[in-house]
Amino acid sequence: MKCPFCDCVDSKVIDSRPTEEGSAIRRRRECIACQSRFTTYEKVETIPMVVIKSDNSREPFDRQKLLGGLMRACVKRPVSLAELENLVSTIEANMSNSLKREFSSKEVGEMAMKLLKDIDEVAYVRFTSVYRRFQDIDTFRAELNKLLGDK
């Protein structure tokens, strides 16, 4: 860390503690060259993730929007809110760990379907029917047959 007094790049940390909000670390430093003390703040750099919708418009990833869609698919199903929040956190972590910062809505939906299938098959079919815009009973039947064939 560069000293604001003498521009020396060597300093040592004397004290370190979280800020009141817990969103940053406050570090008290001492310059090795001039012994002046100064304070720095360290916080996580966040790079926003963007979802590219089917009409090619872009919007920031909104975990609440995804959670809402999953909750609608799980109405009257034995799936807890904690399970759905974990599912959304898993998707968000997968997106964050990727080198990409833009994801198509199709990619996000496919991740959600894959994880939801392991939690509740009925909720999976509900979510898939809305996500893939099933137009008729044959499309619905084909998805059910695929689900049964996986077993």
Secondary structure, DSSP 8 states (H G I E B T S, - for coil): ---TTT--S-EEEEEEEE-TTSSSEEEEEEETTT--EEEEEE-------EEE-TTS-EEE--HHHHHHHHHHHTTTSS--HHHHHHHHHHHHHHHHHSS-SEEEHHHHHHHHHHHHHHH-HHHHHHHHHHHTT--SHHHHHHHHHHHHHH-
